[in-house]
Amino acid sequence: MRTSQSILHNNLSNAGHKSYISIWLGLCLLLISLPTSAQNAIEIGDEITYEFSNSWSYSAKGDSTDNEVRIFQPTQQQLIYPYAPLYKSTPDSVYSSFTLTALNSSTYGRVFRLHINQPCCTLNRYGIPLDSILQIIMEHDVILAYSSLLDQYIICNMHDFYPSLDKILQHGIPNEFLLQTEDYKLSQPSLNMVSFNVLKYAINAFCPGLSLAIMAQSIPWQDKVTITGKPLDGSSRTMSYCNTTDKVSDENFYRDIKSEEYVSDYMFNYVNGNSEGEIDSIEVDSISDDSTEYEAVCDSAIAKVVDEDTDSVVIDTTEIDNDCDSLTEDFHPLYNKIKVHITPDGFAAEYNITSTIKLGTALWERRIRLRRKNN
């Protein structure tokens, strides 16, 4: 005899399946209604294996005030904010490997099969049984359908994961996790919608390099130089500088970004938990598209094209007021270097991000690397 609780769960599950199908059919139709902005083409059947690493270091130099290890987290004001979830990784070093197979590519979007070769070991903040979910993911590859802008995706083969995920999640879903999902904020989600969010969370946790591989494909191929601000000189804590060089050469695309800005002590947390804020290991939502968000920052305000052939852009820094705030001892220079190389097949060969912060006598550095294994 079934209990009322099991009947309730079955009704919720059945209703959720119908609701889920309707929602995702609508989203699939949306995928075929938007034009693409990426200029590099990929071939159906292409299979690319990536290796991803994310490490950071904090080296004090004898100053007694630097005896606790701290980790930097970008805010919305930082130029590297599109990569913020990757800066929340707290282990000294993490590694993962995954394979992408192109299943479909058109002006309406792209579809990939994701196979996780070696998952990234991350902290589990929400109390979700990631080990059990990992076993499910390792049994079934994930089919991801991206929108034309490559900034969001749906999971096409959720039916492969529903039965097992439902069994895991019917025993209870942490409220702290539910509050992070947008659909829960709008209305009470179905069990299957929660299963989708949990699976998305797990993909981000096990395969953080996926975001960089997709972001690289969204960058328009063009010869362009964009410069904003001027290098830091200590005159104002609001100063910032960004030099973005895009180049197409021998059917390859290269992006080189160098930026400088000041960050405050409030943007650091102690790894041992002594800080007021708590460090997240991963975000539920995927990273936003850096080719639009980052470039929007670098292209904003007072830009003037000086070479129509290369679309080179310079900034008249005399119009920028950098004297509104004086530089105090709790502000430190942040230097970022980002290098992207995309091969003729449209896939990234490498995507490297390095951030360095001088903290008085200490030095903090984050190194994020995505490299193609079968170049």
C-alpha positions, 0 to 999 in steps of 0.5 A: 500500500502506498503512503500519501507521501509516495502518492504526492511524490508520484503526482508531483513527478508526473506533473513535473514531467509534463511541465518540463516537456512543455517548457523545454519544447518552448525553449527549443523553439526559441533556439531556432529563432535567434541569429548567431553572433559568433563568426567561426564555424565548427564541423559536425562530428568534431571531437575535442578533448580539453584539460583544465587547471585552476590554481592560486597561491598566496606568498607572504614575505615576513610581514606579521600582518600577512600570516593568514591565507586570503583569496580574492573574489572579483566583484561586478566592478572588476573587469574580470567579473565574467570569470568570477565563478572560477575565482571561487575555487578554494583548493590550492590546485584543481584539475579536470578533463572533458571531451566535447563532440559537435552534434549540430551547428547552425545560425540558430545555436549549437549542440554538443555532447559532453563527456567528463573524462576526469571530474574536478574535485570541489567543495560541496557547499549545499549538501547535495550528494555530488558523489552519487550524481557523478556516478549518474553523469559518468553513466550517461553523456550530457547533450547540451543545446546552446542558444545562438549567443552561446550564453545559455543552454538546455540539457536535451537528454534530461530523461536519461537522468530523471529516474536516478536524480528523483530517487536522490532528491526526493529525500530532501533538497537543501533550501539554501540551494533552492534559493539560488535558483531563479525559477524557485524565486519566481514560483514553486518549481517542479521536482524535475525543474529542481533536478535540472538545476541540480544537474546543472550545478553538478556540471559546473562543479565537475567540469568548470572548464566547459564555460571557457571552451564555450565562451571562446566560441562566442568571440567574433573574429576580427582585427581590433585593438581597444584601449581604455584608461591608462596604466596605474600611476598611484594617483587615484584608486578608481583608475583602470586600464584595459588593452584588448588586442584581437588578431586573425592570422593564418585562419587562427584567432588570437586575443590578448588582454592586459588590464590593471585596476585597484582592489580593496582588502574587502574583496578578500576572504580568509580561506580558513573561514575567519572572514565575514563572507563565506567562499562559494565553491561554484555557482549554479549558473554558468559563466556569462559570455566574456566576449560581450560583457568583457568587451562592453566594459573595455569599449565603454565611453569616450572611444574613437576609431582611428583606423577603419581598416583594423577597427583600432580604438583608442581612448582619450584619457584626458576626459576621464576623471581619475582624481575623485578618490585618493589611493589608501593603504587598503587598496592594491594593484591588480594585474590581469593577463588573458590569452585566447587562441582559437584554431581554424576549426572554431575550437579553442586551443588555449584559454589562459587567465592570470591575475596578480595582486601586490598586497604590500609584502605579500603576493597573491596570484590566480592561474586558470588554464584551459588547453586542448589535448589533441591539437 
